[in-house]
Amino acid sequence: MEEAPVEKKLVGKISHYFTNIGVGVIELSDELKVGDRISIEGATTNLQQTINSMEIEHENVQSASAGQSIGLKVEQRVREGDLVYKLG
């Protein structure tokens, strides 16, 4: 039996990456919340992870919506312009 393809929805893009702390900044075009599984994809980036925590202006938040920028600890290097998808 074939597995159904995982649904992907574009929710934002990486606007900055802080190498020293391993945090990516995502400009959101849609809602994202703690517990969501995401995929970050670019020319040399292919990373899937679950969001354990995220911050807006150094404050921990449970969810964020379109138009906001969030800081997210990422498991590997991401690059400006990488696209962020919510997996569902």
C-alpha positions as CSV (number, residue, x, y, z in Angstrom):
1,M,0.0,0.0,0.0
2,E,1.4,3.4,-0.9
3,E,1.8,6.1,1.7
4,A,-0.1,9.3,1.0
5,P,2.2,12.2,0.3
6,V,2.7,14.5,3.2
7,E,0.8,17.8,2.7
8,K,3.0,20.9,2.7
9,K,1.9,24.4,3.2
10,L,4.1,27.4,2.7
11,V,4.1,29.4,6.0
12,G,7.1,31.7,5.6
13,K,10.7,32.2,4.7
14,I,14.1,32.6,6.6
15,S,15.1,36.2,6.8
16,H,18.2,35.7,9.0
17,Y,20.3,33.0,10.6
18,F,22.3,33.5,13.8
19,T,25.3,31.1,13.4
20,N,26.5,31.5,17.0
21,I,23.2,30.4,18.6
22,G,21.7,28.3,15.8
23,V,18.6,30.3,15.5
24,G,16.7,31.1,12.3
25,V,14.3,34.0,12.0
26,I,11.2,33.2,10.0
27,E,9.0,35.9,8.4
28,L,5.6,34.3,8.6
29,S,3.0,34.4,5.8
30,D,0.7,32.1,7.8
31,E,0.2,30.8,11.3
32,L,2.7,28.6,13.1
33,K,2.5,27.1,16.6
34,V,4.6,25.1,19.0
35,G,4.2,21.4,18.2
36,D,3.9,22.0,14.4
37,R,6.2,19.9,12.2
38,I,8.0,22.0,9.6
39,S,10.3,21.6,6.7
40,I,12.9,24.2,5.7
41,E,14.0,23.9,2.1
42,G,16.4,25.8,-0.1
43,A,19.2,25.3,-2.6
44,T,21.4,23.5,0.0
45,T,18.9,23.2,2.9
46,N,16.6,20.3,3.6
47,L,15.6,20.1,7.2
48,Q,12.5,18.7,8.9
49,Q,11.8,19.3,12.6
50,T,9.1,19.8,15.2
51,I,8.8,23.2,16.8
52,N,9.6,22.9,20.5
53,S,9.7,26.6,21.3
54,M,9.7,29.9,19.5
55,E,10.2,33.6,20.4
56,I,9.0,37.0,19.3
57,E,11.3,39.8,20.6
58,H,12.9,37.4,23.1
59,E,9.6,36.4,24.6
60,N,8.5,32.8,24.4
61,V,5.2,32.4,22.5
62,Q,3.0,29.4,21.8
63,S,1.8,30.6,18.4
64,A,2.4,33.4,15.9
65,S,0.5,34.6,12.8
66,A,1.1,36.0,9.4
67,G,3.1,39.2,9.4
68,Q,5.1,38.3,12.5
69,S,8.7,37.3,12.6
70,I,9.7,34.5,15.0
71,G,13.0,33.2,16.2
72,L,13.4,29.4,16.1
73,K,16.2,27.1,17.3
74,V,17.0,25.0,14.3
75,E,18.8,21.6,14.3
76,Q,21.1,22.6,11.4
77,R,22.2,25.6,9.4
78,V,19.6,27.4,7.4
79,R,20.0,30.3,5.0
80,E,18.3,33.5,4.1
81,G,15.6,33.0,1.5
82,D,15.0,29.3,2.5
83,L,11.3,28.5,2.4
84,V,9.5,27.2,5.5
85,Y,6.6,24.7,5.1
86,K,4.2,23.4,7.6
87,L,3.8,19.6,7.3
88,G,0.4,18.1,7.9
